């Protein structure tokens, strides 16, 4: 089992107990701090000890060091840190400040049990993907970023070297359209290759995905995995 560690920073006792309970049902270890100053100190201490947090969940409005200032300090230490924000009201100015942070979600008080659990489960999935260096594409497919291997329901999908290069580029640029010239540059280091040669490789890749094909084609633009 992959061990996951969460830092919960909340000054209100009731909310701290509720969130702590929910977190403990999903994550293996939950460390609690009562305000932003203690939270930041705890985060740094665990980081120095080689026990980094996989997720930080914090209230925004706390005495001393507020939650947003704490998150910005944490982001400076680790820009990839996963974060969830809790607040009694929607603060547009602080939400704007959070845009550049890796915020997975935003809880509004009073807490809704279903919403909290759904978001925490999704956060756990993202944490596990990051720890295992795996990208989940959909409920059937996942891709090992380090080994560059594609799996369907745990079974390896056999790709050629050229198909792997295409797929890896799509994953690395997920959510963006990859142009034909970008694919050619990735495969051959030049764009001076016939379009038909590239399309033949892409067709073989898409054929291997079959009815589950999630590589979308945009005519005249390129391909994308959303």
TIFIVEX-428387 format. One record per residue (C-alpha): x negated, y negated, z; residue in three letters. Coordinates in nm, 2 decimals. Each point is the difference from the previous one (the first is absolute). Last residue first. Layout:
BEGIN
r east=X; north=Y; up=Z; code=ala;
...
END
This chain:
BEGIN
r east=0.86; north=-1.58; up=-2.30; code=unk;
r east=-0.23; north=0.20; up=-0.22; code=unk;
r east=-0.06; north=-0.20; up=-0.31; code=unk;
r east=-0.08; north=0.02; up=-0.37; code=unk;
r east=-0.08; north=-0.25; up=-0.28; code=unk;
r east=0.13; north=-0.32; up=-0.16; code=unk;
r east=0.13; north=0.05; up=-0.35; code=unk;
r east=0.26; north=0.24; up=0.12; code=unk;
r east=0.01; north=0.03; up=0.38; code=unk;
r east=-0.05; north=0.37; up=0.09; code=unk;
r east=0.07; north=0.13; up=0.35; code=unk;
r east=-0.21; north=0.27; up=0.16; code=unk;
r east=0.24; north=0.17; up=0.24; code=unk;
r east=0.04; north=0.33; up=-0.21; code=unk;
r east=0.20; north=0.24; up=0.22; code=unk;
r east=0.16; north=0.17; up=-0.31; code=unk;
r east=-0.35; north=0.09; up=-0.12; code=unk;
r east=-0.30; north=-0.13; up=0.20; code=unk;
r east=-0.23; north=0.21; up=-0.22; code=unk;
r east=0.17; north=-0.15; up=-0.31; code=unk;
r east=-0.09; north=-0.35; up=0.13; code=unk;
r east=-0.37; north=0.09; up=0.02; code=unk;
r east=0.00; north=0.16; up=-0.35; code=unk;
r east=0.18; north=-0.31; up=-0.14; code=unk;
r east=-0.26; north=-0.23; up=0.16; code=unk;
r east=-0.28; north=0.19; up=-0.17; code=unk;
r east=0.17; north=-0.01; up=-0.34; code=unk;
r east=0.08; north=-0.37; up=0.05; code=unk;
r east=-0.37; north=-0.08; up=0.05; code=unk;
r east=-0.11; north=0.17; up=-0.32; code=unk;
r east=0.29; north=-0.16; up=-0.19; code=unk;
r east=-0.10; north=-0.35; up=0.11; code=unk;
r east=-0.33; north=0.06; up=-0.18; code=unk;
r east=-0.32; north=-0.09; up=0.20; code=unk;
r east=-0.18; north=-0.33; up=0.00; code=unk;
r east=0.11; north=-0.11; up=0.35; code=unk;
r east=-0.32; north=0.10; up=0.16; code=unk;
r east=-0.13; north=0.17; up=0.31; code=unk;
r east=0.15; north=0.33; up=-0.12; code=unk;
r east=0.26; north=0.11; up=0.25; code=unk;
r east=0.03; north=-0.31; up=0.23; code=unk;
r east=-0.04; north=-0.25; up=-0.29; code=unk;
r east=0.26; north=0.19; up=-0.20; code=unk;
r east=0.25; north=-0.01; up=0.29; code=unk;
r east=-0.06; north=-0.37; up=0.05; code=unk;
r east=0.05; north=-0.06; up=-0.38; code=unk;
r east=0.33; north=0.20; up=0.01; code=unk;
r east=0.13; north=-0.23; up=0.28; code=unk;
r east=0.07; north=0.10; up=0.36; code=unk;
r east=0.32; north=-0.15; up=0.13; code=unk;
r east=-0.02; north=-0.07; up=0.37; code=unk;
r east=0.17; north=0.17; up=0.29; code=unk;
r east=-0.28; north=0.25; up=0.05; code=unk;
r east=-0.33; north=-0.13; up=-0.14; code=unk;
r east=-0.21; north=0.26; up=0.18; code=unk;
r east=0.27; north=0.26; up=-0.07; code=unk;
r east=0.01; north=-0.08; up=-0.37; code=unk;
r east=-0.38; north=0.00; up=-0.02; code=unk;
r east=-0.01; north=0.34; up=0.17; code=unk;
r east=0.26; north=0.14; up=-0.25; code=unk;
r east=-0.20; north=-0.11; up=-0.30; code=unk;
r east=-0.33; north=0.13; up=0.13; code=unk;
r east=0.16; north=0.33; up=0.11; code=unk;
r east=0.15; north=0.05; up=-0.35; code=unk;
r east=-0.35; north=-0.05; up=-0.14; code=unk;
r east=-0.15; north=0.25; up=0.23; code=unk;
r east=0.28; north=0.25; up=-0.07; code=unk;
r east=0.28; north=0.04; up=0.25; code=unk;
r east=0.12; north=0.30; up=0.19; code=unk;
r east=0.29; north=-0.08; up=0.23; code=unk;
r east=-0.10; north=0.14; up=0.34; code=unk;
r east=0.29; north=0.15; up=0.20; code=unk;
r east=0.09; north=-0.18; up=0.33; code=unk;
r east=0.35; north=-0.10; up=-0.12; code=unk;
r east=-0.16; north=-0.14; up=-0.31; code=unk;
r east=-0.36; north=-0.09; up=0.05; code=unk;
r east=-0.24; north=-0.23; up=-0.19; code=unk;
r east=-0.37; north=0.01; up=0.07; code=unk;
r east=-0.24; north=-0.30; up=-0.02; code=unk;
r east=-0.22; north=0.15; up=0.28; code=unk;
r east=-0.01; north=-0.33; up=0.19; code=unk;
r east=0.34; north=-0.14; up=-0.09; code=unk;
r east=0.19; north=0.32; up=0.06; code=unk;
r east=0.33; north=-0.04; up=-0.18; code=unk;
r east=0.35; north=0.09; up=0.12; code=unk;
r east=0.30; north=0.12; up=-0.19; code=unk;
r east=0.34; north=0.15; up=0.10; code=unk;
r east=0.16; north=-0.26; up=0.23; code=unk;
r east=-0.15; north=-0.28; up=-0.20; code=unk;
r east=-0.35; north=-0.14; up=-0.07; code=unk;
r east=-0.17; north=0.07; up=0.33; code=unk;
r east=-0.36; north=-0.13; up=-0.01; code=unk;
r east=-0.25; north=0.19; up=0.20; code=unk;
r east=-0.32; north=-0.11; up=0.17; code=unk;
r east=0.10; north=0.22; up=0.30; code=unk;
r east=-0.01; north=-0.30; up=0.25; code=unk;
r east=0.17; north=-0.24; up=-0.24; code=unk;
r east=0.27; north=0.25; up=-0.10; code=unk;
r east=0.06; north=0.08; up=0.37; code=unk;
r east=0.04; north=-0.37; up=0.08; code=unk;
r east=0.24; north=-0.05; up=-0.29; code=unk;
r east=0.21; north=0.29; up=0.11; code=unk;
r east=0.00; north=-0.12; up=0.36; code=unk;
r east=0.12; north=-0.34; up=-0.11; code=unk;
r east=0.28; north=0.16; up=-0.19; code=unk;
r east=0.10; north=0.19; up=0.32; code=unk;
r east=-0.03; north=-0.32; up=0.20; code=unk;
r east=0.23; north=-0.19; up=-0.25; code=unk;
r east=0.27; north=0.26; up=0.02; code=unk;
r east=-0.02; north=0.03; up=0.38; code=unk;
r east=0.03; north=-0.38; up=0.05; code=unk;
r east=0.29; north=-0.04; up=-0.25; code=unk;
r east=0.19; north=0.29; up=0.16; code=unk;
r east=-0.05; north=-0.13; up=0.35; code=unk;
r east=0.09; north=-0.37; up=-0.07; code=unk;
r east=-0.20; north=-0.23; up=0.21; code=unk;
r east=0.16; north=-0.32; up=0.14; code=unk;
r east=-0.24; north=-0.13; up=-0.12; code=unk;
r east=-0.13; north=-0.02; up=-0.36; code=unk;
r east=-0.25; north=0.25; up=-0.12; code=unk;
r east=-0.24; north=-0.09; up=-0.29; code=unk;
r east=-0.17; north=0.25; up=-0.21; code=unk;
r east=-0.32; north=0.14; up=-0.16; code=unk;
r east=-0.21; north=-0.32; up=0.05; code=unk;
r east=-0.34; north=0.02; up=-0.16; code=unk;
r east=-0.08; north=-0.37; up=0.05; code=unk;
r east=0.00; north=-0.25; up=-0.28; code=unk;
r east=0.37; north=-0.07; up=0.03; code=unk;
r east=-0.01; north=-0.03; up=0.38; code=unk;
r east=-0.04; north=-0.38; up=0.00; code=unk;
r east=0.32; north=-0.03; up=-0.20; code=unk;
r east=0.18; north=0.21; up=0.25; code=unk;
r east=-0.13; north=-0.23; up=0.27; code=unk;
r east=0.15; north=-0.30; up=-0.17; code=unk;
r east=0.32; north=0.18; up=-0.07; code=unk;
r east=0.06; north=0.11; up=0.36; code=unk;
r east=0.28; north=0.25; up=0.00; code=unk;
r east=0.12; north=0.04; up=0.35; code=unk;
r east=-0.07; north=0.22; up=0.31; code=unk;
r east=-0.32; north=0.13; up=-0.16; code=unk;
r east=-0.18; north=0.32; up=-0.07; code=unk;
r east=-0.28; north=0.04; up=-0.26; code=unk;
r east=-0.15; north=0.32; up=-0.14; code=unk;
r east=-0.37; north=0.03; up=-0.11; code=unk;
r east=-0.23; north=0.23; up=-0.19; code=unk;
r east=-0.36; north=-0.11; up=0.01; code=unk;
r east=-0.16; north=-0.03; up=-0.34; code=unk;
r east=-0.14; north=-0.35; up=0.05; code=unk;
r east=-0.20; north=0.13; up=0.31; code=unk;
r east=-0.18; north=-0.24; up=0.23; code=unk;
r east=0.16; north=-0.31; up=-0.16; code=unk;
r east=0.33; north=0.18; up=-0.01; code=unk;
r east=-0.02; north=0.05; up=0.38; code=unk;
r east=-0.06; north=-0.38; up=0.05; code=unk;
r east=0.30; north=-0.07; up=-0.22; code=unk;
r east=0.21; north=0.26; up=0.19; code=unk;
r east=-0.09; north=-0.17; up=0.33; code=unk;
r east=0.09; north=-0.34; up=-0.13; code=unk;
r east=0.33; north=0.14; up=-0.12; code=unk;
r east=0.08; north=0.17; up=0.33; code=unk;
r east=-0.05; north=-0.30; up=0.22; code=unk;
r east=-0.31; north=-0.04; up=0.23; code=unk;
r east=0.10; north=-0.13; up=0.34; code=unk;
r east=0.37; north=0.09; up=0.04; code=unk;
r east=0.17; north=0.21; up=-0.27; code=unk;
r east=0.21; north=-0.08; up=-0.30; code=unk;
r east=-0.10; north=0.21; up=-0.30; code=unk;
r east=0.07; north=0.35; up=0.14; code=unk;
r east=-0.26; north=0.26; up=-0.11; code=unk;
r east=-0.04; north=0.34; up=-0.16; code=unk;
r east=-0.35; north=0.09; up=-0.10; code=unk;
r east=-0.06; north=0.31; up=-0.20; code=unk;
r east=-0.28; north=0.24; up=-0.07; code=unk;
r east=-0.20; north=-0.12; up=0.30; code=unk;
r east=-0.38; north=0.05; up=0.00; code=unk;
r east=-0.17; north=0.24; up=0.24; code=unk;
r east=-0.37; north=-0.06; up=-0.08; code=unk;
r east=-0.07; north=-0.14; up=0.35; code=unk;
r east=-0.05; north=-0.35; up=-0.14; code=unk;
r east=0.34; north=0.02; up=-0.17; code=unk;
r east=0.17; north=0.11; up=0.32; code=unk;
r east=-0.14; north=-0.30; up=0.18; code=unk;
r east=0.09; north=-0.24; up=-0.28; code=unk;
r east=0.36; north=0.11; up=-0.01; code=unk;
r east=0.02; north=-0.01; up=0.38; code=unk;
r east=-0.13; north=-0.36; up=0.01; code=unk;
r east=0.24; north=-0.10; up=-0.28; code=unk;
r east=0.29; north=0.16; up=0.19; code=unk;
r east=-0.10; north=-0.15; up=0.34; code=unk;
r east=0.00; north=-0.35; up=-0.16; code=unk;
r east=0.32; north=0.07; up=-0.19; code=unk;
r east=0.21; north=0.11; up=0.29; code=unk;
r east=0.11; north=0.31; up=0.20; code=unk;
r east=-0.22; north=0.26; up=-0.17; code=unk;
r east=0.10; north=0.36; up=-0.06; code=unk;
r east=-0.19; north=0.29; up=-0.15; code=unk;
r east=0.20; north=0.26; up=-0.19; code=unk;
r east=-0.16; north=0.34; up=-0.10; code=unk;
r east=0.14; north=0.28; up=-0.21; code=unk;
r east=0.25; north=-0.20; up=-0.21; code=unk;
r east=0.36; north=0.08; up=-0.07; code=unk;
r east=0.19; north=0.06; up=0.32; code=unk;
r east=-0.25; north=-0.22; up=0.19; code=unk;
r east=0.08; north=-0.30; up=-0.22; code=unk;
r east=0.37; north=0.02; up=0.08; code=unk;
r east=-0.06; north=0.01; up=0.38; code=unk;
r east=-0.26; north=-0.28; up=-0.02; code=unk;
r east=0.25; north=-0.21; up=-0.19; code=unk;
r east=0.26; north=0.04; up=0.26; code=unk;
r east=-0.24; north=-0.05; up=0.30; code=unk;
r east=-0.16; north=-0.31; up=-0.15; code=unk;
r east=0.34; north=-0.14; up=-0.10; code=unk;
r east=0.12; north=0.03; up=0.36; code=unk;
r east=-0.33; north=-0.13; up=0.15; code=unk;
r east=-0.02; north=-0.31; up=-0.22; code=unk;
r east=-0.37; north=-0.10; up=-0.07; code=unk;
r east=-0.05; north=0.24; up=-0.30; code=unk;
r east=-0.32; north=0.12; up=-0.16; code=unk;
r east=0.01; north=0.37; up=-0.12; code=unk;
r east=-0.33; north=0.14; up=-0.13; code=unk;
r east=0.05; north=0.32; up=-0.19; code=unk;
r east=-0.23; north=0.31; up=-0.04; code=unk;
r east=0.05; north=0.29; up=-0.24; code=unk;
r east=-0.17; north=0.34; up=0.03; code=unk;
r east=0.02; north=0.21; up=-0.32; code=unk;
r east=0.12; north=0.35; up=0.09; code=unk;
END
